Amino acid sequence: MLIGEVARRSGVSARMLRHYESLGLVRPTGRNEAGYREYSSEDIRRIFHIESLRSLGLSLREVGRALDDPGFTPSELVDDLVSRTRERIAAETELLTRLRRIGAAEPTGWEDVLRIVALLQALGSESAGRRQHAALSSADEAPAPVEALVEAALSETDPNVAGTLRWALARSGEGVVALLAEGLGSPVAEVRKRAVQSVAEIAGDAATALLQDALTNSDVVVRRCAALALGARGAAGAVPTLIDMIVEGANDVDAADALSGLAADPALADQIATGLVGRLAQGGIESSARRRLTQALADIPGVTTSRALADLSNDDDRAVALTATYLLTLRDEQ
């Protein structure tokens, strides 16, 4: 079979067939009287073998070794191909992500594109200083890739850089909340913590709603962070979690401060006092937790608190009784 017919049947161009021949991969069995190359059925079979191996990503040199080396075993080469393919997919995926983020930022010109590329590179830098500078520069008037900022905030381990990234996200508007919501569902505890910390610094109804949802999150760290943030926003729904924090001794001072702030609303003051007193009345609570609950009553106004402190001044736990007596004295002086 002549080279033209082989090219037609195999789908390999005549030029490539000549290249194969120059490399010694496949040589035509002979030539006809006119001097044209003639390929046998065995030659054609070898061409198909070459194309099959090339489809796996082998170089022509590797193809030749696979076909001609009697001691060749494919397992090592296949493992290497798998590794190279994964690296290539990762690189292509990273490129696709970068292109999508540039497109989402809706750049108006090549200067914006170059700035965004520089920002993405800086956010991925090993230098904490460069990452922090990138977070600061993202607040410029030019468009910034919000998805990249969220990803950076959820993965950042340096506390200073993390704080700057949260600041940058807070300036990005409520549109960033939906992206952070995905972080709250992450299987990684640190990512969930960074997500709720970021949401806590974003103003607006969308962020508040997400924080309220976070009060029922299975991650106790997420619930506590959400409660502190909601307490600062005047959300009554945070009260039970804040009281739990005082009982458990987890950021109990911050939780008590949040309850004090909420109690500035007369409608909430009695509710908070009732909640604290109710926990004090429960059995099985350690003495230290009862003292913390008593101390938390200090800044809660209202009759319910005064009555509770009067009862607690006669508590069997001397530390609780002394704390309640002291707080009653302060209230009388005021």
C-alpha positions as CSV (number, residue, x, y, z in Angstrom):
1,M,0.0,0.0,0.0
2,L,1.4,3.4,-1.0
3,I,1.9,6.2,1.4
4,G,-1.1,8.2,0.2
5,E,-3.5,5.3,0.8
6,V,-1.9,4.6,4.2
7,A,-2.4,8.3,5.1
8,R,-6.0,8.2,4.0
9,R,-6.9,5.0,5.9
10,S,-4.9,5.7,9.1
11,G,-5.6,9.4,9.4
12,V,-1.9,10.1,9.8
13,S,-0.6,12.6,7.2
14,A,2.0,11.6,4.7
15,R,4.3,14.2,6.2
16,M,4.0,12.6,9.7
17,L,4.6,9.2,8.2
18,R,7.8,10.4,6.7
19,H,8.7,11.9,10.1
20,Y,8.1,8.5,11.8
21,E,10.3,6.9,9.2
22,S,13.1,9.5,9.9
23,L,12.9,8.6,13.6
24,G,13.0,4.9,12.9
25,L,9.5,4.3,14.4
26,V,8.1,2.7,11.2
27,R,9.8,1.9,8.0
28,P,7.9,0.8,4.9
29,T,8.6,-2.8,4.0
30,G,9.9,-1.8,0.5
31,R,9.4,0.3,-2.6
32,N,7.7,-0.4,-5.8
33,E,9.3,-0.3,-9.3
34,A,8.7,3.5,-9.4
35,G,10.5,4.0,-6.1
36,Y,7.5,4.8,-4.0
37,R,7.2,3.5,-0.5
38,E,5.1,0.5,0.1
39,Y,3.6,-0.4,3.5
40,S,2.7,-3.9,4.5
41,S,-0.2,-4.8,6.7
42,E,2.3,-5.2,9.6
43,D,3.6,-1.7,8.9
44,I,0.1,-0.3,9.1
45,R,-0.6,-2.2,12.3
46,R,2.5,-0.6,13.8
47,I,1.3,2.8,12.7
48,F,-1.9,2.2,14.6
49,H,0.0,1.1,17.6
50,I,2.1,4.3,17.5
51,E,-1.0,6.4,17.3
52,S,-2.6,4.5,20.2
53,L,0.4,5.1,22.4
54,R,0.6,8.8,21.4
55,S,-3.1,9.2,22.5
56,L,-2.0,8.3,26.0
57,G,0.4,11.3,26.0
58,L,3.6,9.4,25.3
59,S,6.4,11.2,23.5
60,L,7.6,9.7,20.2
61,R,10.8,8.6,22.0
62,E,8.7,6.8,24.6
63,V,6.6,5.2,21.9
64,G,9.7,3.8,20.2
65,R,11.0,2.4,23.5
66,A,7.6,0.8,24.3
67,L,7.4,-0.9,20.9
68,D,11.1,-2.0,20.4
69,D,12.5,-2.6,23.9
70,P,11.9,-6.3,24.8
71,G,12.5,-5.6,28.5
72,F,10.2,-2.6,28.6
73,T,7.4,-2.8,31.3
74,P,4.6,-0.3,31.0
75,S,3.7,0.1,34.7
76,E,6.4,2.7,35.6
77,L,5.7,4.7,32.4
78,V,1.9,4.6,33.0
79,D,2.4,5.8,36.6
80,D,4.5,8.7,35.3
81,L,1.8,9.5,32.7
82,V,-0.8,9.6,35.4
83,S,1.3,12.0,37.5
84,R,2.0,14.2,34.5
85,T,-1.6,14.2,33.5
86,R,-2.7,15.2,37.0
87,E,-0.2,18.1,37.0
88,R,-1.4,19.2,33.6
89,I,-5.0,19.1,34.8
90,A,-4.2,21.1,37.9
91,A,-2.3,23.7,35.9
92,E,-5.2,24.0,33.4
93,T,-7.7,24.2,36.2
94,E,-5.7,26.9,37.9
95,L,-5.6,28.8,34.6
96,L,-9.3,28.4,34.0
97,T,-10.0,29.7,37.5
98,R,-7.8,32.7,37.0
99,L,-9.5,33.5,33.7
100,R,-12.9,33.2,35.2
101,R,-12.0,35.5,38.0
102,I,-10.6,38.1,35.7
103,G,-13.8,37.9,33.6
104,A,-16.0,38.2,36.8
105,A,-14.2,41.4,37.7
106,E,-15.3,42.9,34.4
107,P,-12.1,44.8,33.6
108,T,-12.6,47.7,31.3
109,G,-9.1,47.6,29.8
110,W,-5.8,45.8,29.7
111,E,-4.5,47.9,32.6
112,D,-7.3,46.4,34.8
113,V,-6.4,42.9,33.5
114,L,-2.7,43.3,34.3
115,R,-3.6,44.7,37.8
116,I,-5.9,41.8,38.5
117,V,-3.2,39.3,37.4
118,A,-0.7,41.0,39.7
119,L,-3.2,40.9,42.5
120,L,-3.9,37.1,42.1
121,Q,-0.2,36.4,42.0
122,A,0.4,38.4,45.1
123,L,-2.4,36.7,47.0
124,G,-0.8,33.4,46.2
125,S,2.7,34.6,47.3
126,E,4.7,32.8,50.0
127,S,5.4,36.2,51.5
128,A,2.9,37.3,54.1
129,G,3.9,40.9,53.4
130,R,3.0,40.6,49.7
131,R,-0.3,38.9,50.6
132,Q,-1.2,41.7,53.0
133,H,-0.3,44.4,50.5
134,A,-2.4,42.6,47.9
135,A,-5.4,42.6,50.3
136,L,-4.9,46.3,50.9
137,S,-4.6,47.1,47.2
138,S,-7.8,45.2,46.4
139,A,-9.7,48.1,47.9
140,D,-8.7,50.4,45.1
141,E,-11.3,51.7,42.7
142,A,-10.4,49.2,40.0
143,P,-12.4,45.9,40.0
144,A,-11.1,43.2,42.3
145,P,-11.8,39.4,41.9
146,V,-14.0,38.8,45.0
147,E,-13.8,35.0,44.7
148,A,-10.0,35.2,45.0
149,L,-10.3,37.3,48.1
150,V,-12.7,34.9,49.7
151,E,-10.5,31.9,48.8
152,A,-7.5,33.8,50.3
153,A,-9.4,34.7,53.5
154,L,-10.5,31.1,54.0
155,S,-7.0,29.7,53.6
156,E,-4.9,32.4,55.3
157,T,-3.0,31.4,58.4
158,D,-1.2,34.6,59.2
159,P,-3.4,36.6,61.7
160,N,-2.4,40.0,60.3
161,V,-3.0,39.1,56.7
162,A,-6.3,37.3,57.7
163,G,-7.5,40.5,59.4
164,T,-6.6,42.6,56.3
165,L,-8.4,40.2,54.0
166,R,-11.5,40.3,56.2
167,W,-11.4,44.1,56.0
168,A,-11.1,43.9,52.2
169,L,-14.1,41.5,52.1
170,A,-16.2,43.8,54.3
171,R,-15.6,46.6,51.7
172,S,-16.7,44.3,48.9
173,G,-20.4,44.6,49.7
174,E,-23.0,42.0,50.6
175,G,-22.5,40.0,47.4
176,V,-19.6,38.3,49.1
177,V,-21.8,36.7,51.7
178,A,-23.0,33.9,49.4
179,L,-19.4,32.9,48.8
180,L,-18.6,32.9,52.5
181,A,-21.7,30.8,53.1
182,E,-20.1,28.0,51.2
183,G,-17.1,28.2,53.6
184,L,-19.4,27.6,56.6
185,G,-20.2,24.2,55.1
186,S,-16.6,23.2,54.7
187,P,-15.5,19.9,56.2
188,V,-12.4,21.7,57.5
189,A,-12.9,23.3,60.9
190,E,-10.4,26.1,60.4
191,V,-12.1,27.1,57.1
192,R,-15.5,27.3,58.9
193,K,-14.0,29.5,61.6
194,R,-12.4,31.9,59.1
195,A,-15.7,32.0,57.2
196,V,-17.8,33.0,60.2
197,Q,-15.2,35.5,61.3
198,S,-15.3,37.1,57.9
199,V,-19.1,37.3,57.8
200,A,-19.1,38.8,61.3
201,E,-17.3,41.9,59.9
202,I,-19.7,42.5,57.0
203,A,-22.6,44.8,57.6
204,G,-26.1,44.4,56.2
205,D,-29.1,42.1,56.4
206,A,-27.6,39.3,54.3
207,A,-24.7,38.9,56.7
208,T,-27.0,39.1,59.7
209,A,-29.2,36.4,58.3
210,L,-26.3,34.1,57.6
211,L,-25.0,34.6,61.2
212,Q,-28.5,33.7,62.5
213,D,-28.4,30.5,60.5
214,A,-24.9,29.9,61.9
215,L,-26.4,29.7,65.4
216,T,-27.6,26.2,64.6
217,N,-24.3,25.1,62.9
218,S,-22.9,21.8,64.2
219,D,-19.6,23.5,64.8
220,V,-19.6,25.1,68.3
221,V,-16.8,27.5,67.4
222,V,-19.0,28.8,64.5
223,R,-22.0,29.1,66.8
224,R,-20.1,31.1,69.4
225,C,-18.5,33.5,66.9
226,A,-21.9,34.1,65.3
227,A,-23.5,34.8,68.7
228,L,-20.9,37.4,69.6
229,A,-21.3,39.1,66.3
230,L,-25.1,39.0,66.5
231,G,-25.0,40.3,70.1
232,A,-23.2,43.4,68.8
233,R,-25.9,43.8,66.2
234,G,-28.7,43.7,68.9
235,A,-30.1,40.3,67.8
236,A,-32.1,38.6,70.6
237,G,-31.6,35.2,69.0
238,A,-28.0,35.2,70.2
239,V,-29.0,35.2,73.9
240,P,-29.2,31.4,74.5
241,T,-25.8,30.8,72.9
242,L,-24.2,33.7,74.8
243,I,-25.5,32.2,78.1
244,D,-24.2,28.8,77.1
245,M,-20.7,30.4,76.5
246,I,-20.8,31.8,80.1
247,V,-21.7,28.4,81.5
248,E,-19.0,26.7,79.5
249,G,-16.3,29.4,80.2
250,A,-15.7,29.9,76.5
251,N,-15.1,33.6,75.8
252,D,-17.3,34.2,78.8
253,V,-16.2,37.8,79.3
254,D,-17.0,38.7,75.7
255,A,-20.3,36.9,76.0
256,A,-21.2,38.8,79.2
257,D,-20.3,42.1,77.5
258,A,-22.5,41.2,74.6
259,L,-25.4,40.4,76.9
260,S,-24.8,43.7,78.7
261,G,-25.0,45.5,75.4
262,L,-28.3,43.7,74.5
263,A,-29.7,44.5,77.9
264,A,-29.7,48.2,77.0
265,D,-33.0,47.4,75.3
266,P,-35.5,47.2,78.1
267,A,-37.5,44.6,76.2
268,L,-34.4,42.3,76.2
269,A,-33.1,43.0,79.7
270,D,-35.8,40.9,81.5
271,Q,-35.4,38.1,79.0
272,I,-31.7,38.0,79.5
273,A,-32.0,38.1,83.3
274,T,-34.6,35.3,83.2
275,G,-32.3,33.2,81.1
276,L,-29.3,33.7,83.4
277,V,-31.4,32.9,86.5
278,G,-32.9,29.9,84.8
279,R,-29.4,28.4,84.2
280,L,-28.4,29.2,87.8
281,A,-31.5,27.2,89.0
282,Q,-30.5,24.1,87.0
283,G,-28.8,21.3,88.8
284,G,-25.5,19.8,87.8
285,I,-23.8,23.1,87.0
286,E,-20.3,23.5,88.4
287,S,-19.6,26.2,91.1
288,S,-17.3,28.1,88.8
289,A,-20.0,28.3,86.1
290,R,-22.6,29.5,88.7
291,R,-20.1,32.3,89.7
292,R,-19.7,33.4,86.1
293,L,-23.5,33.5,85.7
294,T,-23.8,35.6,88.8
295,Q,-21.2,38.0,87.6
296,A,-22.9,38.3,84.2
297,L,-26.0,39.6,86.1
298,A,-23.9,42.7,87.1
299,D,-24.8,44.8,84.1
300,I,-28.3,43.5,83.5
301,P,-30.8,46.1,84.7
302,G,-34.3,45.4,86.0
303,V,-36.3,43.9,88.8
304,T,-35.7,40.3,87.8
305,T,-32.0,40.8,88.2
306,S,-32.3,42.5,91.6
307,R,-34.5,39.7,92.9
308,A,-32.2,37.1,91.6
309,L,-29.2,38.7,93.3
310,A,-31.1,39.0,96.5
311,D,-31.8,35.3,96.5
312,L,-28.2,34.5,95.4
313,S,-26.8,36.5,98.4
314,N,-28.0,33.6,100.5
315,D,-26.6,30.9,98.2
316,D,-24.9,27.8,99.7
317,D,-21.9,28.6,97.5
318,R,-20.0,31.2,99.5
319,A,-18.3,32.7,96.4
320,V,-21.7,33.0,94.7
321,A,-23.2,34.6,97.8
322,L,-20.4,37.1,98.2
323,T,-20.5,38.1,94.5
324,A,-24.3,38.6,94.6
325,T,-24.1,40.6,97.8
326,Y,-21.4,42.9,96.3
327,L,-23.4,43.4,93.1
328,L,-26.5,44.3,95.2
329,T,-24.4,46.9,97.0
330,L,-23.3,48.4,93.8
331,R,-26.9,48.6,92.5
332,D,-28.0,50.3,95.7
333,E,-25.3,52.9,95.4
334,Q,-26.4,53.6,91.8
